[in-house]
Amino acid sequence: MSLFSPLVQRGLTLKNRIVVSPMCQYSAEEGRPTPWHQVHLGSRAIGGAAAVIAEATAVQAQGRISPGDTGLWNDAQAQAWAPIARFVRDAGAVAGVQLAHAGRKASTARPWEGGDALDVEQGGWRPLAAPSALAFDDNSIVPEALDAAGIDALVLAFAAAARRALDAGFELIEIHGAHGYLLHEFLSPISNRRDDDYGGSFANRIRLLKRVIAAVRGVWPERLPLWLRISATDWAEPDRDGDSWDLEQSCALVDAIKTDGVDLIDVSSGGSLPKAKIPVGAGFQTPFAAEIRRRCGVATGAVGMITAPAQADHLIRTQQADVTLLARELLRDPYWPRRAALELRQKIDAPPQYQRAW
């Protein structure tokens, strides 16, 4: 098993172990992707990645991080996604999309516009959905806690978005349960202070995620894989932050959902705390992916500061993960997989238009 070994998941074969991680572009119009997305995602498919996962795509309008986020809460958005998914597939990659809800971290300006919370007068929206009425930080809007009807509507929204993803031609769905967004907010005691069936105990805090997985898997064909991104830890300091989400709970979660139709756990970290001390460095999250893979017996993906071909190849060869997900490195170089193949002396097919270069 190496970086350029194929990976079979259900009825799909990934031609190698390099995956384009979802990266928000904040460039949509009313949730519809634009030509920017066609070029951004399409160029990385041409670049040789096995799968290209489109950015965090909101299942409800209020679930966007910013007004520039993509969505799949209506059919017009699915129609706008269709030619992009088709281009990715035609370029030889698996077309994927990450379904998400930003929860209490929604309604913010684009990063290059400051990233601050937006109120209604500034183009933002209310109410914001969250497990509890707790703001992310001092500059965030205090969200409204979801009631039972809101939770039911959210589950249906994930299922409806999955159906639209299928109609648009996507072949892989990743559910976003990480980075302090809504599903992670329910998992973590930092953001979940409920005292009903969705808060308190571990079993209660994972209940919404299990319902979402079941709803999505219920409409997503058995022949197509379903992935889940989690934050393995909140990087909390117990003396300061109190109860939080950690690796032990992540392993327990994976054990609880690994028979629910999830095919791979994409292991990231953080996002619940605005000032968490995270030891960022080369491959700093890979040990979490390795531990979950070892203890839970599931396929995992490693993400975070993976930049060198030898580094990526090593983590696959040593079975720390089953795929590598690259983000910033693929922003810097969309053709990183082709460069990696040259460095590792592996064969990689090129489009006929590019074969003179490879």
C-alpha positions as CSV (number, residue, x, y, z in Angstrom):
1,M,0.0,0.0,0.0
2,S,1.4,3.3,-1.1
3,L,0.4,6.9,-2.0
4,F,-0.3,5.7,-5.5
5,S,-2.1,2.5,-4.7
6,P,-5.8,2.5,-5.7
7,L,-8.5,2.4,-2.9
8,V,-11.8,0.7,-3.4
9,Q,-14.7,2.0,-1.4
10,R,-18.1,0.4,-2.2
11,G,-18.6,0.7,-5.9
12,L,-15.9,3.4,-6.4
13,T,-12.2,3.1,-7.0
14,L,-9.9,6.0,-6.1
15,K,-7.0,5.8,-8.4
16,N,-4.6,6.9,-5.6
17,R,-4.7,8.1,-2.0
18,I,-4.5,11.8,-2.6
19,V,-7.7,13.7,-1.9
20,V,-8.5,17.4,-2.2
21,S,-9.7,18.5,1.2
22,P,-12.8,20.8,1.3
23,M,-11.7,24.4,1.2
24,C,-14.2,27.2,1.6
25,Q,-13.8,29.7,-1.3
26,Y,-16.5,32.2,-0.1
27,S,-17.3,32.9,-3.7
28,A,-20.9,31.6,-4.2
29,E,-23.9,33.6,-5.2
30,E,-27.0,32.8,-3.2
31,G,-25.5,29.5,-2.4
32,R,-24.8,28.7,-6.1
33,P,-21.2,27.9,-7.1
34,T,-19.7,30.1,-9.8
35,P,-17.0,29.8,-12.5
36,W,-14.5,30.3,-9.7
37,H,-15.5,26.9,-8.3
38,Q,-15.3,25.3,-11.7
39,V,-11.7,26.4,-12.1
40,H,-10.7,25.8,-8.5
41,L,-12.1,22.2,-8.3
42,G,-11.5,21.3,-11.9
43,S,-7.9,22.3,-12.0
44,R,-7.2,20.0,-9.0
45,A,-9.0,17.1,-10.7
46,I,-6.7,17.7,-13.8
47,G,-3.8,17.9,-11.3
48,G,-4.2,14.2,-10.6
49,A,-6.0,13.9,-7.2
50,A,-8.1,10.8,-6.8
51,A,-11.0,12.6,-5.3
52,V,-12.0,16.3,-5.2
53,I,-14.3,17.3,-2.3
54,A,-16.1,20.6,-2.7
55,E,-16.2,23.0,0.2
56,A,-18.5,23.0,3.2
57,T,-21.8,23.3,1.5
58,A,-24.7,24.4,3.7
59,V,-27.9,22.3,4.0
60,Q,-29.9,25.3,5.1
61,A,-29.4,29.0,4.3
62,Q,-28.8,29.9,7.9
63,G,-26.1,27.2,8.0
64,R,-23.7,29.1,5.9
65,I,-20.5,30.5,7.4
66,S,-20.7,33.6,5.2
67,P,-23.0,34.9,2.5
68,G,-20.4,33.6,0.0
69,D,-20.8,30.0,1.0
70,T,-22.2,27.3,-1.3
71,G,-25.4,25.4,-0.6
72,L,-27.6,22.5,-1.5
73,W,-30.8,23.6,0.1
74,N,-32.6,24.2,-3.2
75,D,-32.7,22.7,-6.7
76,A,-31.1,25.7,-8.4
77,Q,-27.9,25.1,-6.4
78,A,-27.9,21.4,-7.4
79,Q,-28.2,22.5,-11.1
80,A,-25.3,24.9,-10.7
81,W,-23.2,22.1,-9.2
82,A,-23.9,19.6,-12.0
83,P,-21.5,20.8,-14.6
84,I,-18.7,21.2,-12.0
85,A,-19.2,17.6,-10.7
86,R,-19.3,16.4,-14.3
87,F,-16.0,18.2,-15.2
88,V,-14.3,16.6,-12.1
89,R,-15.5,13.2,-13.1
90,D,-14.5,13.6,-16.7
91,A,-11.0,14.6,-15.5
92,G,-10.7,11.2,-13.8
93,A,-11.4,12.1,-10.2
94,V,-14.2,11.2,-7.9
95,A,-16.5,14.2,-7.3
96,G,-17.3,14.8,-3.7
97,V,-19.1,17.4,-1.6
98,Q,-19.0,18.2,2.1
99,L,-22.4,18.8,3.7
100,A,-22.4,21.2,6.6
101,H,-24.1,23.5,8.9
102,A,-22.1,26.3,10.6
103,G,-24.3,26.5,13.7
104,R,-23.2,29.2,16.1
105,K,-20.2,30.1,13.8
106,A,-22.6,31.2,11.0
107,S,-23.3,34.6,9.6
108,T,-19.8,36.1,9.4
109,A,-18.1,38.3,6.8
110,R,-15.7,36.7,4.3
111,P,-12.2,36.4,5.7
112,W,-10.8,39.1,3.4
113,E,-13.6,41.4,4.6
114,G,-12.6,40.9,8.2
115,G,-14.4,37.7,9.1
116,D,-16.5,39.4,11.8
117,A,-20.0,38.5,12.8
118,L,-22.7,40.0,10.5
119,D,-26.0,41.2,11.8
120,V,-29.1,41.5,9.7
121,E,-28.4,45.1,8.6
122,Q,-25.0,44.0,7.3
123,G,-26.4,41.1,5.2
124,G,-26.3,38.5,8.0
125,W,-29.2,36.4,9.3
126,R,-31.0,35.2,12.4
127,P,-31.8,33.0,14.2
128,L,-28.6,31.0,14.3
129,A,-29.0,27.4,15.2
130,A,-26.9,25.8,18.0
131,P,-27.3,23.2,20.7
132,S,-27.2,26.0,23.4
133,A,-27.5,29.7,23.5
134,L,-23.7,30.2,23.9
135,A,-21.7,32.5,21.6
136,F,-18.4,31.2,20.1
137,D,-16.5,34.2,21.4
138,D,-17.1,37.8,22.5
139,N,-17.5,39.0,18.9
140,S,-20.0,36.4,17.9
141,I,-23.8,36.5,17.8
142,V,-25.5,34.6,20.6
143,P,-27.3,31.8,18.8
144,E,-30.7,30.3,19.5
145,A,-30.8,26.8,20.9
146,L,-32.5,24.4,18.5
147,D,-35.8,23.0,19.7
148,A,-37.1,19.5,18.9
149,A,-38.8,20.8,15.7
150,G,-35.6,22.5,14.6
151,I,-33.6,19.4,15.1
152,D,-36.0,17.3,13.1
153,A,-35.9,19.9,10.3
154,L,-32.1,19.9,10.3
155,V,-32.0,16.1,9.9
156,L,-34.4,16.4,7.0
157,A,-32.3,19.2,5.5
158,F,-29.2,16.9,5.5
159,A,-31.2,14.2,3.7
160,A,-32.6,16.6,1.2
161,A,-29.1,18.0,0.5
162,A,-27.8,14.5,0.0
163,R,-30.5,13.8,-2.6
164,R,-29.6,17.0,-4.4
165,A,-25.9,16.0,-4.3
166,L,-26.8,12.8,-6.0
167,D,-28.8,14.6,-8.6
168,A,-25.9,17.0,-9.3
169,G,-23.6,14.0,-10.0
170,F,-21.5,13.8,-6.9
171,E,-20.2,10.4,-6.0
172,L,-19.0,11.0,-2.5
173,I,-20.5,12.8,0.5
174,E,-18.6,13.9,3.5
175,I,-20.6,15.0,6.6
176,H,-18.9,17.8,8.4
177,G,-18.8,17.0,12.1
178,A,-15.7,19.0,13.0
179,H,-14.2,22.5,13.5
180,G,-16.8,23.8,16.0
181,Y,-19.7,23.8,13.5
182,L,-23.1,22.5,14.4
183,L,-22.7,18.8,14.5
184,H,-19.4,19.2,16.5
185,E,-21.2,21.7,18.7
186,F,-23.6,19.0,19.8
187,L,-20.7,16.5,20.4
188,S,-18.6,18.8,22.6
189,P,-19.6,19.7,26.2
190,I,-17.9,23.1,25.5
191,S,-20.8,24.2,23.3
192,N,-23.6,21.7,24.4
193,R,-25.2,22.5,27.7
194,R,-28.5,20.9,27.0
195,D,-30.5,18.8,29.5
196,D,-32.7,16.9,27.1
197,D,-32.1,13.9,24.9
198,Y,-29.4,15.7,22.9
199,G,-27.2,16.9,25.8
200,G,-25.5,15.7,28.9
201,S,-24.4,12.1,28.5
202,F,-22.1,10.9,25.7
203,A,-25.0,8.9,24.2
204,N,-27.2,12.0,24.1
205,R,-24.5,14.3,22.6
206,I,-23.9,11.9,19.7
207,R,-27.6,11.4,19.0
208,L,-28.0,14.2,16.4
209,L,-24.9,13.0,14.4
210,K,-26.2,9.5,14.4
211,R,-29.6,10.7,13.1
212,V,-27.9,12.7,10.4
213,I,-25.8,9.8,9.3
214,A,-28.9,7.5,9.1
215,A,-30.8,10.1,7.2
216,V,-28.1,10.7,4.7
217,R,-27.3,7.0,4.3
218,G,-31.0,6.4,3.8
219,V,-31.0,8.4,0.6
220,W,-27.4,7.9,-0.5
221,P,-27.0,4.8,-2.8
222,E,-25.3,1.8,-1.2
223,R,-22.8,1.8,-4.1
224,L,-21.4,5.2,-3.1
225,P,-19.2,5.9,-0.1
226,L,-20.1,8.2,2.8
227,W,-17.3,9.9,4.8
228,L,-17.4,11.8,8.1
229,R,-15.0,14.5,9.2
230,I,-14.5,14.9,12.9
231,S,-12.4,16.9,15.3
232,A,-10.5,14.3,17.3
233,T,-9.9,16.8,20.1
234,D,-11.0,20.3,21.1
235,W,-7.4,21.0,22.3
236,A,-8.9,22.2,25.5
237,E,-7.1,22.8,28.8
238,P,-9.1,21.1,31.5
239,D,-8.3,23.5,34.3
240,R,-9.4,26.4,32.1
241,D,-12.0,25.0,29.7
242,G,-13.7,22.3,31.7
243,D,-15.3,19.3,30.0
244,S,-14.5,19.0,26.3
245,W,-14.3,16.6,23.4
246,D,-11.2,14.4,23.2
247,L,-9.6,11.4,21.5
248,E,-11.2,8.9,23.8
249,Q,-14.7,10.2,23.0
250,S,-13.7,10.3,19.3
251,C,-12.9,6.6,19.4
252,A,-16.1,5.9,21.2
253,L,-18.0,7.9,18.6
254,V,-16.4,5.9,15.8
255,D,-17.2,2.7,17.5
256,A,-20.8,3.8,17.8
257,I,-21.3,4.7,14.1
258,K,-18.9,2.4,12.2
259,T,-21.8,0.1,11.4
260,D,-24.1,2.9,10.3
261,G,-22.7,3.1,6.8
262,V,-19.8,5.5,7.2
263,D,-16.8,4.3,5.1
264,L,-14.0,6.6,6.2
265,I,-13.3,9.0,9.1
266,D,-11.5,12.2,8.0
267,V,-9.7,13.1,11.2
268,S,-9.1,16.8,11.9
269,S,-9.1,18.7,15.2
270,G,-10.0,21.9,17.0
271,G,-12.6,24.6,16.3
272,S,-14.6,24.7,19.5
273,L,-12.5,27.2,21.3
274,P,-11.4,30.6,19.8
275,K,-8.0,30.6,21.5
276,A,-7.0,26.9,21.8
277,K,-3.3,26.2,22.0
278,I,-2.8,23.9,19.0
279,P,0.7,22.5,18.3
280,V,0.6,23.1,14.6
281,G,3.4,21.4,12.7
282,A,4.0,18.9,9.9
283,G,1.4,16.1,10.1
284,F,0.4,17.2,13.6
285,Q,-3.0,15.6,13.3
286,T,-1.8,12.3,11.7
287,P,-1.4,10.5,15.1
288,F,-5.1,10.9,15.7
289,A,-6.0,9.3,12.4
290,A,-3.5,6.5,13.1
291,E,-4.9,5.9,16.6
292,I,-8.6,5.8,15.5
293,R,-7.7,3.5,12.6
294,R,-5.8,1.1,15.0
295,R,-8.3,1.1,17.8
296,C,-11.6,1.2,15.8
297,G,-10.6,-0.8,12.8
298,V,-11.9,1.8,10.3
299,A,-10.5,3.5,7.3
300,T,-9.2,7.0,8.1
301,G,-8.0,10.1,6.3
302,A,-5.1,12.2,7.6
303,V,-5.2,16.0,7.1
304,G,-3.2,19.0,8.3
305,M,0.2,20.3,7.2
306,I,0.9,17.4,4.8
307,T,3.1,19.0,2.2
308,A,5.9,16.7,1.0
309,P,5.3,13.6,-1.3
310,A,7.6,11.4,0.9
311,Q,5.7,12.5,4.0
312,A,2.3,11.6,2.4
313,D,3.7,8.3,1.0
314,H,5.1,7.4,4.4
315,L,1.9,7.8,6.3
316,I,0.1,5.5,3.8
317,R,2.9,2.9,3.7
318,T,3.0,2.7,7.5
319,Q,-0.8,2.4,7.7
320,Q,-1.3,5.5,9.7
321,A,-4.2,6.4,7.4
322,D,-5.8,5.2,4.2
323,V,-5.9,8.5,2.4
324,T,-4.2,11.9,2.6
325,L,-6.2,15.0,2.4
326,L,-4.4,18.1,1.2
327,A,-5.6,21.7,1.4
328,R,-3.2,24.6,1.5
329,E,-0.5,22.7,-0.4
330,L,-3.0,22.1,-3.2
331,L,-3.9,25.8,-3.2
332,R,-0.2,26.5,-3.8
333,D,0.2,23.8,-6.4
334,P,-2.9,22.2,-8.0
335,Y,-0.6,19.7,-9.8
336,W,1.0,18.5,-6.6
337,P,-0.1,14.8,-7.3
338,R,1.8,14.9,-10.6
339,R,4.9,16.3,-8.9
340,A,4.6,13.7,-6.2
341,A,4.4,10.9,-8.8
342,L,7.7,12.2,-10.4
343,E,9.5,12.4,-7.1
344,L,8.3,9.0,-6.0
345,R,8.9,7.5,-9.4
346,Q,5.3,6.4,-9.9
347,K,3.3,6.4,-13.1
348,I,0.4,8.8,-13.3
349,D,-1.8,9.4,-16.3
350,A,-2.1,12.9,-17.7
351,P,-4.9,14.3,-19.8
352,P,-4.0,14.1,-23.5
353,Q,-3.7,17.9,-23.6
354,Y,-0.9,17.7,-21.0
355,Q,0.9,14.5,-22.0
356,R,3.8,16.3,-23.6
357,A,4.7,17.6,-20.2
358,W,4.5,14.2,-18.4
